[in-house]
Amino acid sequence: MESRADEPKGRELTDSAEVQFSDDAEALDTMVVSVEEKIAVCDAILQDLLAVQRIIKEKGLCDAAFQEQKNQADLAL
């Protein structure tokens, strides 16, 4: 059985554990926010790349560049 002398010490340990848990939770929350921000940036970059890809396909820029390279290769032979 615990004596009354042990109670404050036990409470200090509990307080310390609660503070550590709170600090860990805050650190984890900060990391989650950071990861979410990075995901948002990556998503924005992906959307920009998809828009560029769509424009290139719509204008046939890839086809024209490929045809030009093919023509130059044919002339070189």
Secondary structure in CASP SS format (residue, H / E / C, confidence):
PFRMAT SS
TARGET T0000
AUTHOR 0000-0000-0000
METHOD secondary structure of the structure
MODEL  1
M C 1.00
E C 1.00
S C 1.00
R C 1.00
A C 1.00
D H 1.00
E H 1.00
P H 1.00
K H 1.00
G H 1.00
R H 1.00
E H 1.00
L H 1.00
T H 1.00
D H 1.00
S H 1.00
A H 1.00
E H 1.00
V H 1.00
Q H 1.00
F H 1.00
S H 1.00
D H 1.00
D H 1.00
A H 1.00
E H 1.00
A H 1.00
L H 1.00
D H 1.00
T H 1.00
M H 1.00
V H 1.00
V H 1.00
S H 1.00
V H 1.00
E H 1.00
E H 1.00
K H 1.00
I H 1.00
A H 1.00
V H 1.00
C H 1.00
D H 1.00
A H 1.00
I H 1.00
L H 1.00
Q H 1.00
D H 1.00
L H 1.00
L H 1.00
A H 1.00
V H 1.00
Q H 1.00
R H 1.00
I H 1.00
I H 1.00
K H 1.00
E H 1.00
K H 1.00
G C 1.00
L H 1.00
C H 1.00
D H 1.00
A H 1.00
A H 1.00
F H 1.00
Q H 1.00
E H 1.00
Q H 1.00
K H 1.00
N H 1.00
Q H 1.00
A H 1.00
D H 1.00
L H 1.00
A H 1.00
L C 1.00
END
